[in-house]
Amino acid sequence: MSENLDGLGDQTPDIRTVAEDGRYFQRPPCVERWLRNRVPLTRKKYLGYMARFQLRTGLSPEQLLQWCKTVESLEVQDLIDRTSLGFKPAIQFCYRVAIRSFLRHNGYNSLPKTDLQYVSQQWHRGYRREEIERLLSCLRQEIHRLFVVMAAESGLRSNVLMELRYSHIMEDLESGTIPLAVRLEPRFYVGKKAAGYAFLGDASTRLIRECLTEGLIERKPEGRLIPRSYWSVWAAINRARRKIGLDPKIQPCHGFRKYFENALDIASIDHEKKMIVEGHLAGTRAKHYTDRDVEELQDIYRRAYPFIRLNIDEPVQIGTENETYNRKFADLEARLDRQRVLEAKLTVLEDEIEQIKQIQKWVEQRDAR
């Protein structure tokens, strides 16, 4: 930093090594207090932001709290803002939220109000069905293919997919029930990024069985469905995406969730049930009533599945629903044709009225003479 921060802390030579050790930041009581009720992913991210702060200022978490007691709150906010300037916009937002959260959880409530919001730098559309199928053809590892298909069929976020265990699908998989209900622990259904009441369709089920047969997934409750690191999966998908020339604005992994949400929109299922399946639980009654029975949601998912299913081996068969949509489409085309005829007639009438007005004007001028 260009500003003089003498007395705020020392830049120790081995600070980067220390920063990589998450346990180091969990030693001080102030950090334990901060992270005590956080989910593992949030703990990991918050520790990373605290590491960035210490690298830029030389302040340990305890030193930061001591320094805050000696200066005005505006100086504290200025320090947070200045140290975030070198980051990308999304990181800046999360970094500022994390440091302010650390101070607030340790009794420092004097920070000035700020307009903390992240505005996306560009629009990111979801994948289209044919794009996912092309992507699957370029992935060599079965586990990577499984991740893609599960993401597209369930709409679950990447962090939840990476935590899925055999126990979460064991009941329906072993009983032969399709779609498979993903039975997560209650902790997955809280917070702004709550998981939906998700299901896995035919394609995911087949790939899971193949992976179990090949020994890629352990057939025991704690066996991970995606026994890889997230970054290795992300790198494989991103590499395949570049190879086939997909739109670079598509987010490599989150684009599957957008595909899923778009498919539910097309399927026109009940809005509240759609929100529950997607994980948008705020504003729904999902937390207050028991009518999210698995069988009912499974039936809703079955009706929507033709719009979700990926054509890996065979074309999607929509059946009677396709006939219904064809009839509706033909009806709309007929209405549109009638509308065009009416518009043409209206144009003719307008021309005739204009001619009558001109004749009437000519007659009035003649009579005036």
N, C-alpha and C positions, 0 to 999 in steps of 0.2 A: 504494500500500500504506500501511496505517495505521502499520506499524512503522517505526522510524527506521533507515534503511539508509545513514547518512552514511558516506562513504568507499568505498562499494561501486561507485560509478560515477555519471556525470552523465546526466541526461535531456536529451539534445541536442534542439533545436527541430525538426531535420529527421530525427529518428529514423525516422518512419514511411516517409519516402521511401527511406531507406537499407534499411529492413527489406524493402521490396518488391523490392529488387535482390538476387536469389539469389547473384549472383556475389560480392557483398560478403562474404557469409559463407563463401565458398569460399576466400578469400584466406589466412586464418590457417592455418598448418600443422595446428593442433589440429582444425580443422574438416575439412580434407582427410583427415586420419587417420581421423576419425570416419565419413566418408561414402565412403571409398575403395572398399569392396566392396559398396556398397548398390545396389539397382536404382533406376532413375530415379524411380519413383513414391515410394519410401521417402525418397530424397534430398530430393525436393520437400517432402514432409510434415515431415520432420525439420527442414528449414530454417525451415519455417513455425512449428514449435514453439519453435525457438531465437529466432525473431523475437518471438514472444509473450513469451518470458522476458526478452529485452532491453528490450522496451517497458515491462514491469512493474518491472524492477529497475534499468535503466540500465547493467547489466553487459554488456560484450562477452564473447564466448566466452573470450578470453585472460584478461580480468579475473576471470571466474568461477573459472578454474583457480587463479589467484594467490590469490584470496580463500579458496578452499577449504583452502589450506595454512596459513591463519592461524587457523582456527576448528575447533571440534569437528565431527565428522561428523554429529552429531544436529542441529546448527544448519544444516548444508547441507540435510539432508532436510526440516527445518522450512521452510526458504526455498522449496524446491521445492513442498511441500504448500500453503503459504500463497498462492503465486502462481498456483496452479491452482484456487483455490476459486471464482473467478467463472465458470468454464467449465461446460459441460454434462458430465454424468457420463462419456460416451464420450470427450470431448476431454480431461477430467482424466486419465483412464487413459493415453491415448496420450502426453499431454504429460509426465507423470511418467516413463513408460518412456523417452521420447526424451532427456530431460535426464540421467537416470541412465546411459543408454547413452553419452552424450557424455562424462561424467566417467569411466566405466569404460574407454572406449577411449583415454583419455588418462592412464591409470595411476592414477586415483583409485579405489581399491577398498575404502575404509573406510566406505562408506555402510551404515547399519543395514539389516537385513532388513525388508521391508515386505510386507504382504499385498496385492500388486498384482493385482487382478482386476476385471473389468468385469462387472457384473450387469445384464442388459437390464432397462429400466424397464417394458417391457410385451412381450407376445407379438406377433410379426409373422407372420401367415400368408402363404402365397404366393397368387398369382393363381389363379383358376379359368379353365378354357378359355373359357367364354362371356364372362368379364370381359376377357380379352385381345382377343377378337374385337371387343367393343364399343369397346375402347380404340383398336384399329387403325382403326375406322371414323371416329374423331374426329381422327386425325392427318392433316394435309394434305400434309406433305412426304414424299416417297418414302424419303428417307434415314432419317427417323425411324421409318417403318414397318419398314424393313429392320433397324434396330437392335433393335426389339421382337421381330421374328420370329427373328432370329439368336440373341438372348438366350434366348428360350423353347426353341428347337430345339437349342441347343448346351450350355446351362447354364454358359457361360463368364461369368466376372465382368466387370463393366463396364470395368475398366481394361484387361483383355486385349482385349475387343471393340474398344476405341478404338485399339488398336495393330495390329489386323489389317490386313494388306496383301494385295494381289492375288496376290502370290507364295505366300501361305499356302494358297490354294485353287486356284491356277492349274493344277496337274497334273490334278486330277480334273475341274475345270470344262471344260477344253479337250478332255479325253478323253471327256466325257459320262458319267462315273461318278457315280452318285447312291446314297447320300448322299456329299457332298463331305467328304473328310478334311481337317481343318484341321491342316496340318503346320507346327507352331511350332518355333522354335529351342529348344535345350536349356535356355536360361535360364528359359523359362516354366514348366518342370516342377520347379523347386526351391522350397523354402520352404514355410511354413505355408499360403500362399495359392496353391499351385501350380495351374496350369491342368490341366484334364482332357484326355484324348485325345479331342478333340471332333470332331463331325460336324455338317454342315448338311443339312437335308432338302429336300424338293421345294419348299416355299414359299420358303425362303431362296434356293435356287438360282434360282427364277423371278424374284424381286425383284432379285437381283444382276444377272441378264442384262438386265432392264429398265433398271436404273441404268447399266449399261455402254452400252446402246443410246442412252440419253438423254444420255450424257456426264457423268453425275453421279459416276461412278467412272472413273478413268483406267485404261486397259488396258495397264498396265506394272507390272513387279514391285513397285515401291515405292509404287504407288497405294493410298491408304487406302480401305478399304471403307466407313468412316464418316468422310467428310471434314468433320466438324463438331467443335466443342468439346464436351466431355462435358456442360458446364453447359447448353448450348443444347438438347442432347438431353433432359437431365433435366427442364429447364423445360417443354419441349413435352409430355413424358409426364405430368408432374405437373399441367399445365394441363388436359390431356384427362381425366385421372383425376378431377379435381375437377368438371369439366363434366358427366360422366356419373354422378357421385355414388357412386364406389366407396368401399369401406371405407378410411378414412384411415389405418388401422393397416398397410395393405399398403405395403411399401417400394417406391417408384416403379420402381427398376431391379432391386434384388436380389430382388424378388418373382418375377421371371421365372426366376431360378435355382431358387427353391423350387418353382415350377411344374414345372420340368424334373425335379428330384429326386423329387417326388411321383409324376410320371408313370412314372419308372423303378421306383419301389416297386410301383406297380400292375402293371407289366409282368412283375414277378417274374423278372428276369434274375439270373444268377449274381452273388452278392454281391461277390466280389472284382473281377469285371469292372465291376460298377456303380461301385465305388469308384475304379477307374482312369478311367472315363469322366467321373466327377464331379470328379476331381482330388484325392480324399482318398487320397493315395499312401502315407501313413504306415500301417504295418501290412499292406501288400500286398507282393507280390513284383515289382511293376512295375519297380523299379530294378535287379533282380537277374536277371531272366530275359528272354528274347527272344520270349516267347509273347504279346506284345501286338501281334502282327502286324496291320497295318491291315485286311486283308481279314477277319480273324476278328472284330475289333471292329466293322467295318462290318456284318457279318452280325447281330451282337447288336443294333446300333442299328436295323437294318431291322425286326427282330422287335419292338422297343420303339416304333418310330415311330408306329404307329396310336394309341398312347396319348399321344404328344407332339404329333402333327400338329394344326395349327389349321385350323378350318373356315372358310377365307377364301372359297373359291369353291364347294366341294362338301362334302357330308357325309363324315365319316370312314367308310371301309369297312374293317371289321375282319375280315370274311370268316369263315373257318373258326374263327378264334380266338373270334369272337363266339358261334358255335354251341356251342363247348366251354364257354364261360362260362355260357351259357344252361342247358346240361345240368347243370353243377355247381350253378347256382342252384336249379334245379328239384329236384335231389337234396337240397340243404340244406333246402328248404322241406318236402319229404316227411319228412325226419328230424325237423324241428321239429314237424310235425303229429303224428308218432308220439310225440314227447316230451310233447306236450300231452295226448294220450290217456292215456299212462302216468301223468302227474301227476294227471289227473282220477280214474283208477282208484285211485291211492294215497290220494287224499283220501277216497274212498268207504271204502276198507279201514280207514283211520284212524278214521273215524266209527263203523264197525262194531265195531272193537276197543274203542273208548271205551264203546259201548253194552254190550258183553259184560262189561267191567270193572264197570260200574255194576250190572248184573244180579248178577254174582258177589258184589259187596259187599252187595247187598240180601239175597241168600241167606245169606251169612255172618252178617249181623246177625239174621236171622230164626232161624237155628239156635241162635244164642247165647242167645236168649230161652228 
